[in-house]
Structures are given as C-alpha cells and as structure tokens.
Amino acid sequence: MMRIRLIRLGKLAPEALHRAYVGLAEAQGEQDMPPILLLAQSDAHLSLGAAQGPGAELDRLACERLGVPVVQRALGGGLVWVDPGQLSYFFIFPPATRVRRAPELFALIAPWVIAVHEYFGLKVEAREGHDFWCQGRKISGTGAATIGHSLVLGGSFILEAQWASFVDCVAAPSAGFRTWLIEALQEGLCSWSQLLDRVVGAEAVLEVCPVLLRATGWEVVFPTEPTEIERRTVEQTELEDVDWDQPIRRRVPAGIKLKAGAFLTEQHWPDGHWLRVWTENGTFRRVAGSAWSAGQGARLTGLQPDPVQLGERLREIAGKEAPHWGERLLGTAVWTD
C-alpha cells in the first residue's frame, strides 16, 4: 500500500490555486516522501497550458468585458475552464516515488478517480492515458508536468458544467464558430449534474476521498496541512505572466481541440470565402462553407480524408472547383494533435 499526504485547501483565488501545487512541488526534495494529493476549488478562470499563448487562444476583449481572469499554468494540455462547480486535484510525486512519467502516474491514480465517480453512481473509464469518459462522453481530463524535482498531474471532478463564459472567451473567427463550439461541448463533454440529475457538492466528495483512497490502495498519512517550509514556498511562488503579445501560434491551427480525436476549425480567405470544419474520430463530423448550401455540406458528413472518395463528393457539390475546395478543406481540417 502506497502512502500519501492528503492536503485540502478549500476555495482559492485563481492564481492561489496554481501557486499552491507549484509551490508544494517546488518545496519537495529529491528524497522526500510520501507524495501529496492536493484538493481545492477555485473561482472561475481560464487556465492556459504551459505552451499556449493567450493572444492566439483567447478573445482578450471578451475576457476583460466578462471579468474572467486568465492564468498561465505550469501543467501541459490545452485551454481549460475552471469554476466553483469543479473540485480540482493535483498529485505531486517527488523522484523518490520512482514515478517519473505522466502515463505511469495517470495509471496509478486512475483507480481512485474512477472509484470517486462510481461512489456517486457514475461508471467511468480511463482513456488515452489522460482522460476519463462516462456514457460515451468525456467527463474530465488531466495535464502533467515536472515542477521542481516532482512530477505533477492535475485534473478535476466536474460537478456542474458552466460552459457559456468559456465559449464567449475563446478566440473565434465568427458567431457560427461559437455556436458550433457550444453544441460540441454540450454533446461531447458532460458533468456530474447532467448525468445524475442532481447536484453533488464538493464537500460530499471531499468527505469520501480518504475512504476511497484507502479502498484503492493508498494509506493516508500526516501531516495533512502544508508544513511551514511548504507554506513559505507557496507564498513566494511566482507564476508566469500572461503575455497577450506572446508570438506563439494557436495550439490547434485555426481552431480548438474539443476532446481526444475531435477538433473544430475555421478559415477565411481574402476572396471572401470561408470554411468551418468539425472532425471527429477520423471523419468529417460537420462541414459548412460559403461555396455551398447547408444541405450540400451535410453530404460530406462521415467521410474520411480519402482523396478519391472526397474528390468524387466534392465534384458533385462544387463541380470544376472541386480540386480547389478539396485543398482548402484538407488544409482547414485537423485530425490529431
């Protein structure tokens, strides 16, 4: 049975949440044991992955108008919406644990995450080495990074989904893009309240966490509060500044990743034409453009990016312009990270 410290910090301001796990990780020495599980909530904010640029991913004016804070986190992954309807968790593993790779840590913590969901009536499975799915929809994801000497993996229990502000703040080339984005999120992602038809409070989850840790092979040990050294390190931790002028390209060119294997993109050209493409599981899920009607665009649904089959369908839709639109379509669509 592996020993672990369980630290609960209640509800934190956005920057305080991210300083907490960074500071705790930086306070750990190479030989320190046991690892830490940090649990906390936060006020609403947008969290950018370590390699993302805010100017490319977000609508700055919308963020400022809505008063949504933006934090550049140290963990990997894409743009994440965090709000009080979520309970965030961060596993902090120093080198002495001999757990050095994110997939290895994910496999180690997944039984506990699954058990927490199952306790409240949700049958969840781990996928892709970083996500959790329930009833055919993604219910949460994780991101990881090495901070100080420690490997850190973070995720959240999405108790209630509140996507409206997230969609409003994402950089979008058109109102139609935002409409498709909210539809894709509502269809492909889910929360506990949607599946259970009731709201489970964070306190109820926090109460069962120690029991379910023991049930899945962990021994919870003391101290369960940050030590004085850890507190000082957290207080002194400085996060990376959000640089809106940072010259970093968008993580997904011309769009956003919806979930594993699903992407929404849109491009506009100087000649006034545009294309919007939703890809999923290696096929065109939905396509719209200025060169054809909605009904014609629907004829591309379900097709794979096979040049022969796609070319034939485009000839039926666009006639002699098929090669031109085939090039633009394949240049807009994204299939993998």
Salt bridges, closest charged atoms under 4 A:
GLU15 OE1 - ARG19 NH1 3.66
GLU30 OE2 - HIS149 ND1 3.87
ASP43 OD1 - LYS11 NZ 3.21
GLU57 OE1 - ARG250 NE 3.61
ASP59 OD2 - ARG178 NH2 3.35
GLU64 OE2 - ARG60 NE 3.13
GLU125 OE2 - ARG127 NH2 3.19
ASP131 OD1 - HIS130 ND1 2.98
ASP131 OD1 - LYS138 NZ 3.66
GLU183 OE1 - ARG286 NH1 2.67
GLU187 OE2 - ARG285 NH2 2.56
GLU228 OE1 - ARG231 NH1 3.92
GLU228 OE2 - ARG232 NH1 3.94
GLU230 OE2 - ARG5 NH1 2.81
GLU266 OE2 - HIS268 NE2 2.61
GLU266 OE1 - ARG276 NE 2.58
ASP271 OD2 - ARG328 NH2 2.99
GLU280 OE2 - LYS259 NZ 3.37
GLU280 OE1 - ARG285 NH1 3.05
GLU316 OE1 - ARG299 NH2 2.46
GLU316 OE1 - ARG313 NE 3.78
ASP337 OD2 - ARG251 NH2 3.64
ASP337 OD1 - LYS257 NZ 3.09
